[in-house]
Amino acid sequence: MKKLDKILFGNILDIISKNRTFLYLLLIVIIGFILRAVAASHLAPSADEAVYGTHAINFINSGAVSNQNQSPVWFFLADLFYKIFGITLLTARLTSIIFSVLTILLVFLLAKELFNHKIALISASLFAISAFSIRYMVMEMDPTFTFFFFLSAYLFIRGLLRKNKVSILSAVFLGVAILAKAISAILVISFFLIYLAYYVKNRDKRNILLSWNNIKRVFISMFVVVVLLTPIIVYNVLLYKERGLTDVMFARFFNVSKEFYASIASTIQPFSFSSALSHMYGPLDTIINYDSLIVILSVIGLILTLMKNRFQLLILLFLLIPVYIFISGTSLLANHFVVFLPVIIILSSTPIYFVQEKFKKKHIAILLIIFIALINVFTLREVFTTGSAIGKLREFTIENIDDSSLVIADGR
């Protein structure tokens, strides 16, 4: 933990001592939190939320290591917030709010590592006001696993670029990310591609990159991930031996006991390349509905980065493309696309930075960000102004109905 503190908080303390960046970043985080909290308190719950939200209740006390949906880290955190703040629609969404806000800081750190602090600030600002990110402040695992996904990625990239080493701490958070949502396992492919690109680019460092020390760190990292995942593996093995079934993720990707999930068969299809190709533009179309300006800027940013920062572009694309293809070929649920945003937003910040530097006027970036924020607030006007009937009903229940009361509801 001391090492992690030094990496994350040491970086931020260094920023405080040098300039006003910390104050800007604090303001960005506060704005991001307010927008997400307001959205979370107004959004009507979805069908998935009704399942995940109730399954999280007393998950900690149950002694279970998992359930049919896997993602034990998310269920643990959701139940922890229930125990601290009570069970309401807003507290059920606290995992999404908190980890989405923390991702603002990660976007800043990753963009700063790859580019500079100005692009990092612009990136953090755009993520804070992203309409798509704000829209999906619901009881889903995606904002939480996205945080751990990019925390692992940041530590891996930082260790590689600064010390030419494989980060074991990155492996720890990769394991946590997988336990938050199994999709995170695809990050292994991203790490391999980034390491390979760095090896090809740096001929003078190849001996270090392929040294016994780094090979040993790779094996330790693999061991760490396997240890973290062992409870889930054992859980499924025992469940299959005793009852002939597994959780949804094992049934989906290992084609085991799928008959038990026949009612949701259409939503748990395994990965298919043909499906990925036919749905290639689906996620982008969905994000454009909320963040059209950011997506347009990201395309311009991709071209600019290709011209000036090709290796940085490769890193970003290697983080995005594997998970994008995987999700396109499995389940096209809009909430799954949240994990694409950090890379898209970092790319979208580069044209804003380019314009600011070309005209030598700092206020250009601020005006553009404010303009995008206003457009996004307008896009989400119904989210911010329409209250959730179920949320109000839950508040009424907490305030007026005793826990021991029997409630009979008429569905007519």
Buried (B, 14 or more C-beta within 10 A) or exposed (E): EEEBEEBBEEBBEEBEEEEEBBEBBEEBBEBBBEBBBBBBBBBBBBEBBEEBBEBBBEBBEEEEEBBBBBBBBBBBBBBBBBEEEEBBBBBBBBBBBBBBBBBBBBBBBBBBBBBEBBBBBBBBBBBBBBBBBBBBBBBBBBBBBBBBBBBBBBBBBBBBBEEBBBBBBBBBBBBBBBBBBBBBBBBBBBBEBBBEBBBEEBEEBEEEBEBEEBEEBBEEBEEBBEEBBEEBEEBBEEBBEEEEBBBBBBBBBEEBBBEBBEEEEEBBEEBEEEBBEEBEEBBBEBBBEBBBBBBEBBBBBBEBBEEEBEBBBBBBBBBBBBBBBBBBBBBBBBBBBBBBBBBBBBBBBBBBBBEBEEEEEEEBBBEBBEEBBEBBBEBBEEBBEEEBEEBEEBBEBEEEEEEEEEEEEEEE
